[in-house]
Amino acid sequence: MASGLLPAETADRIETTCRTAVGDSLRSVTYFTRDDYEQLYLRDDLERDADLSTFIGHEWREFSTTRAAYEGSELGAYRYTIRAFENGFLVRVTSEREGIFVTTDGLTMKDFEEVVTAVRSVLEGRSRD
């Protein structure tokens, strides 16, 4: 796993933001760029054997393709992606150069909106730095 992609203060802020928005349903938080990633949080009851590098590659490629495919649609600008799995959900929030995916147990749409808003504010704050 990568280490030190983000300043410790920023990594802590992202983790705290996600934990506050999602609570005990939070499974993991991973920060990623096109070239690297850093898992910021993994709940204690989960195994640490996920192939994150392959996972990140798929998420980044799909983000690039999806954003271009829907550009200019009547749906409006792309905001985020939610993926549903047998054991939980993944929410991906991505800017032009970085992204965060958060995995959770079951949440409501309101919960997803809260975590996306919170994560996006951290990413936007980084782009102004």
Secondary structure as a PSIPRED ss2 file (coil, helix, strand):
# PSIPRED VFORMAT (PSIPRED V4.0)

   1 M C   1.000  0.000  0.000
   2 A C   1.000  0.000  0.000
   3 S C   1.000  0.000  0.000
   4 G C   1.000  0.000  0.000
   5 L C   1.000  0.000  0.000
   6 L C   1.000  0.000  0.000
   7 P C   1.000  0.000  0.000
   8 A H   0.000  1.000  0.000
   9 E H   0.000  1.000  0.000
  10 T H   0.000  1.000  0.000
  11 A H   0.000  1.000  0.000
  12 D H   0.000  1.000  0.000
  13 R H   0.000  1.000  0.000
  14 I H   0.000  1.000  0.000
  15 E H   0.000  1.000  0.000
  16 T H   0.000  1.000  0.000
  17 T H   0.000  1.000  0.000
  18 C H   0.000  1.000  0.000
  19 R H   0.000  1.000  0.000
  20 T H   0.000  1.000  0.000
  21 A H   0.000  1.000  0.000
  22 V H   0.000  1.000  0.000
  23 G H   0.000  1.000  0.000
  24 D H   0.000  1.000  0.000
  25 S H   0.000  1.000  0.000
  26 L E   0.000  0.000  1.000
  27 R E   0.000  0.000  1.000
  28 S E   0.000  0.000  1.000
  29 V E   0.000  0.000  1.000
  30 T E   0.000  0.000  1.000
  31 Y E   0.000  0.000  1.000
  32 F E   0.000  0.000  1.000
  33 T E   0.000  0.000  1.000
  34 R C   1.000  0.000  0.000
  35 D C   1.000  0.000  0.000
  36 D C   1.000  0.000  0.000
  37 Y E   0.000  0.000  1.000
  38 E E   0.000  0.000  1.000
  39 Q E   0.000  0.000  1.000
  40 L E   0.000  0.000  1.000
  41 Y E   0.000  0.000  1.000
  42 L E   0.000  0.000  1.000
  43 R C   1.000  0.000  0.000
  44 D C   1.000  0.000  0.000
  45 D C   1.000  0.000  0.000
  46 L C   1.000  0.000  0.000
  47 E C   1.000  0.000  0.000
  48 R C   1.000  0.000  0.000
  49 D C   1.000  0.000  0.000
  50 A C   1.000  0.000  0.000
  51 D C   1.000  0.000  0.000
  52 L H   0.000  1.000  0.000
  53 S H   0.000  1.000  0.000
  54 T H   0.000  1.000  0.000
  55 F H   0.000  1.000  0.000
  56 I H   0.000  1.000  0.000
  57 G H   0.000  1.000  0.000
  58 H H   0.000  1.000  0.000
  59 E H   0.000  1.000  0.000
  60 W H   0.000  1.000  0.000
  61 R H   0.000  1.000  0.000
  62 E H   0.000  1.000  0.000
  63 F H   0.000  1.000  0.000
  64 S H   0.000  1.000  0.000
  65 T H   0.000  1.000  0.000
  66 T H   0.000  1.000  0.000
  67 R H   0.000  1.000  0.000
  68 A H   0.000  1.000  0.000
  69 A H   0.000  1.000  0.000
  70 Y H   0.000  1.000  0.000
  71 E C   1.000  0.000  0.000
  72 G C   1.000  0.000  0.000
  73 S C   1.000  0.000  0.000
  74 E C   1.000  0.000  0.000
  75 L C   1.000  0.000  0.000
  76 G C   1.000  0.000  0.000
  77 A C   1.000  0.000  0.000
  78 Y C   1.000  0.000  0.000
  79 R C   1.000  0.000  0.000
  80 Y C   1.000  0.000  0.000
  81 T E   0.000  0.000  1.000
  82 I E   0.000  0.000  1.000
  83 R E   0.000  0.000  1.000
  84 A E   0.000  0.000  1.000
  85 F E   0.000  0.000  1.000
  86 E C   1.000  0.000  0.000
  87 N C   1.000  0.000  0.000
  88 G E   0.000  0.000  1.000
  89 F E   0.000  0.000  1.000
  90 L E   0.000  0.000  1.000
  91 V E   0.000  0.000  1.000
  92 R E   0.000  0.000  1.000
  93 V E   0.000  0.000  1.000
  94 T E   0.000  0.000  1.000
  95 S C   1.000  0.000  0.000
  96 E C   1.000  0.000  0.000
  97 R C   1.000  0.000  0.000
  98 E E   0.000  0.000  1.000
  99 G E   0.000  0.000  1.000
 100 I E   0.000  0.000  1.000
 101 F E   0.000  0.000  1.000
 102 V E   0.000  0.000  1.000
 103 T E   0.000  0.000  1.000
 104 T E   0.000  0.000  1.000
 105 D C   1.000  0.000  0.000
 106 G C   1.000  0.000  0.000
 107 L C   1.000  0.000  0.000
 108 T C   1.000  0.000  0.000
 109 M H   0.000  1.000  0.000
 110 K H   0.000  1.000  0.000
 111 D H   0.000  1.000  0.000
 112 F H   0.000  1.000  0.000
 113 E H   0.000  1.000  0.000
 114 E H   0.000  1.000  0.000
 115 V H   0.000  1.000  0.000
 116 V H   0.000  1.000  0.000
 117 T H   0.000  1.000  0.000
 118 A H   0.000  1.000  0.000
 119 V H   0.000  1.000  0.000
 120 R H   0.000  1.000  0.000
 121 S H   0.000  1.000  0.000
 122 V H   0.000  1.000  0.000
 123 L H   0.000  1.000  0.000
 124 E H   0.000  1.000  0.000
 125 G H   0.000  1.000  0.000
 126 R H   0.000  1.000  0.000
 127 S H   0.000  1.000  0.000
 128 R H   0.000  1.000  0.000
 129 D C   1.000  0.000  0.000
